[in-house]
């Protein structure tokens, strides 16, 4: 976490929202995840879009900003990117949408999808299971399971997941298209 980015507990954000003093909420999950469930009034700016266009977005995020994702990890990465672009007043929703829902915060729901993390567990587990079963016939297949294990270890240590990034690009996970122009129009239209 960058020194200019702080943590905001879900209960504190819920009280801010209920009192009418909500900061600008930027949800950095994929459009599909956002469509499934999000905090009402939040803006979907996927992490990859935010990283690529942080300087353009900075001009539209000059007030208090709370970054949201599923658990807080991607929001922390977004906070680092925006802090590097010179944006002050950044906070990350502690525990992300998981904590928000546990705190009883309101949620807008859309089409249900499995979250990316669950999809990664399904795909990685299935590959390992098939590789282990395949070793009965083709012993070197054990290395497939080893590669998946190495990839998961790297994902945990680096905070990135190549399989998750690939799964996020599937049509099932994309949801409605989110581009820079539509994000900037939405941010500018709702500016106080």
C-alpha positions in Angstrom: 0.0 0.0 0.0 1.3 3.4 -0.9 1.8 6.0 1.9 -0.8 8.2 0.3 -3.4 5.4 0.2 -5.2 4.4 3.4 -7.7 1.7 4.4 -11.4 2.4 5.0 -13.3 -0.2 7.0 -16.6 -1.3 5.4 -18.7 -0.1 8.3 -17.2 3.4 8.0 -18.0 3.6 4.3 -21.5 2.3 5.0 -22.0 5.2 7.5 -20.6 7.7 5.0 -23.0 6.4 2.3 -26.0 6.4 4.6 -25.2 10.0 5.8 -25.1 11.3 2.2 -21.4 12.1 2.4 -20.1 9.3 0.3 -16.8 9.7 -1.5 -16.4 8.8 -5.1 -16.4 5.0 -5.4 -14.3 3.4 -8.1 -14.7 -0.3 -8.5 -11.7 -1.8 -10.3 -13.1 -5.3 -10.9 -13.9 -6.6 -14.4 -17.1 -5.4 -16.0 -18.6 -8.9 -15.5 -17.8 -8.9 -11.8 -19.2 -5.4 -11.5 -22.4 -6.3 -13.3 -22.9 -9.2 -10.9 -22.8 -7.1 -7.8 -21.6 -3.6 -7.0 -22.1 -0.7 -4.5 -24.8 1.6 -5.8 -23.3 4.8 -7.3 -19.9 3.3 -7.9 -18.0 3.6 -11.2 -16.5 0.6 -12.9 -13.0 1.3 -14.0 -11.3 -2.1 -14.5 -7.8 -2.2 -13.1 -6.1 -2.7 -16.5 -7.9 0.4 -17.9 -7.1 2.4 -14.8 -3.4 1.5 -15.0 -3.2 2.3 -18.7 -5.1 5.7 -18.4 -4.3 6.8 -14.9 -3.2 10.3 -15.9 -6.4 10.9 -17.9 -8.5 9.6 -15.0 -6.7 11.7 -12.4 -8.3 14.9 -13.8 -11.7 13.5 -13.0 -10.9 12.1 -9.5 -9.8 15.1 -7.6 -12.1 14.6 -4.6 -12.1 11.8 -2.0 -11.8 8.4 -3.8 -12.5 5.0 -2.4 -11.2 2.1 -4.5 -13.2 -1.2 -4.4 -12.6 -4.7 -5.6 -13.5 -8.2 -4.4 -11.1 -8.4 -1.5 -8.9 -5.3 -1.5 -5.9 -6.6 -3.4 -6.7 -5.1 -6.9 -7.9 -1.9 -5.2 -4.5 -1.6 -3.5 -2.8 -2.0 -6.9 -5.1 0.7 -8.3 -4.2 2.9 -5.3 -0.5 2.6 -6.1 -1.1 3.4 -9.8 -3.2 6.5 -9.0 -0.9 7.7 -6.2 2.0 7.5 -8.7 -0.1 9.8 -11.0 -0.3 12.3 -8.1 -3.8 11.7 -6.9 -4.2 12.4 -3.1 -7.0 11.3 -0.8 -7.1 7.7 -1.9 -8.6 5.0 0.3 -9.1 1.3 -0.3 -12.2 -0.5 1.0 -10.8 -2.9 3.5 -11.9 -6.4 2.6 -13.6 -5.2 -0.6 -17.0 -6.2 -1.7 -16.8 -9.3 0.6 -16.5 -7.0 3.7 -19.1 -4.6 2.3 -21.7 -7.3 1.9 -20.8 -8.7 5.4 -21.3 -5.2 6.9 -24.8 -5.1 5.4 -24.1 -2.4 2.8 -26.5 -2.0 -0.1 -25.6 -3.9 -3.3 -27.0 -3.6 -6.8 -27.2 -7.0 -8.4 -27.2 -8.1 -12.0 -26.6 -11.4 -13.8 -24.9 -13.9 -11.5 -21.4 -15.1 -12.4 -18.8 -17.0 -10.6 -16.0 -14.7 -9.4 -12.6 -15.0 -11.1 -11.0 -16.5 -8.1 -13.5 -19.4 -8.0 -13.0 -19.9 -11.7 -9.2 -20.1 -11.2 -9.7 -22.7 -8.5 -12.0 -24.8 -10.8 -9.7 -24.6 -13.8 -6.4 -25.2 -11.9 -7.9 -28.0 -9.8 -9.3 -29.7 -12.9 -6.0 -29.5 -14.8 -4.1 -31.0 -11.8 -6.7 -33.7 -11.4 -6.5 -34.7 -15.1 -2.7 -34.5 -15.0 -2.5 -36.8 -12.0 -5.0 -39.3 -13.6 -3.0 -39.1 -16.8 0.2 -40.1 -15.1 -1.2 -43.7 -14.9 -0.7 -43.9 -18.6 1.8 -41.1 -19.3 4.1 -40.6 -16.3 5.7 -37.4 -17.5 2.2 -35.7 -17.2 3.0 -35.1 -13.6 4.9 -32.0 -14.8 1.7 -30.4 -15.9 0.5 -30.5 -12.3 3.8 -29.2 -11.2 3.6 -26.2 -13.6 0.1 -25.4 -12.3 1.4 -25.5 -8.7 4.3 -23.3 -9.7 1.9 -20.8 -11.4 -0.3 -20.7 -8.3 2.7 -20.2 -6.0 3.9 -17.3 -8.2 0.4 -15.8 -8.2 0.3 -15.8 -4.4 3.8 -14.3 -4.1 3.4 -11.7 -6.8 -0.3 -10.7 -6.2 -1.0 -11.4 -9.9 -2.6 -14.4 -11.6 -2.0 -15.1 -15.3 -4.8 -17.6 -15.3 -7.2 -15.1 -13.7 -6.3 -12.5 -16.3 -6.9 -15.0 -19.1 -10.2 -16.1 -17.7 -11.3 -12.4 -17.3 -11.0 -12.0 -21.1 -13.6 -14.8 -21.8 -16.9 -13.5 -23.1 -18.6 -14.9 -20.0 -16.6 -12.7 -17.7 -16.5 -9.5 -19.8 -19.9 -8.1 -19.2 -20.8 -4.8 -20.8 -17.9 -3.1 -22.5 -16.1 -0.5 -20.3 -13.9 2.0 -22.2 -12.1 5.2 -21.2 -14.5 7.5 -23.0 -17.6 6.1 -21.2 -15.8 6.2 -17.8 -14.8 9.8 -18.3 -18.3 10.8 -19.4 -19.8 9.2 -16.4 -17.3 10.8 -14.0 -17.7 14.2 -15.6 -21.5 14.0 -15.6 -21.7 13.3 -11.9 -19.1 15.9 -10.9 -20.5 18.2 -8.1 
